[in-house]
Amino acid sequence: MARAGYSPKVVVIEDVSPIGKKHGVPFELSSCHLATIGGYVTVGHVPPADIARLLKERPKALGLTVPGMPLGSPGMETPDGRKEPYNTLLLLAGGKTRIFARHQ
């Protein structure tokens, strides 16, 4: 995120689940990475471009999530460049989601 021009404040805690729950993140969409920005929550390996789009468009949503740890997502790059397709999901109230971005 710093390479993308953001100034993250990193706080290492043992269990992020209470914070995720506070922000309406269902357990099945949770991850070991959680951030808040601009009134939204981001969960998992969310690409910086998706966050920029979220902040520009300002949809009525809780935030973004990338469930799991897909190869090729930010922080999950491989030396040989392998990638797997994944989606960034827009997290809506009540734990509902819709696809926000597709990554090949």
Helices and strands as residue ranges (DSSP letters): H 17-22, G 27-29, E 34-37, E 40-44, H 48-57, E 63-66, E 86-91, G 93-95, E 97-103
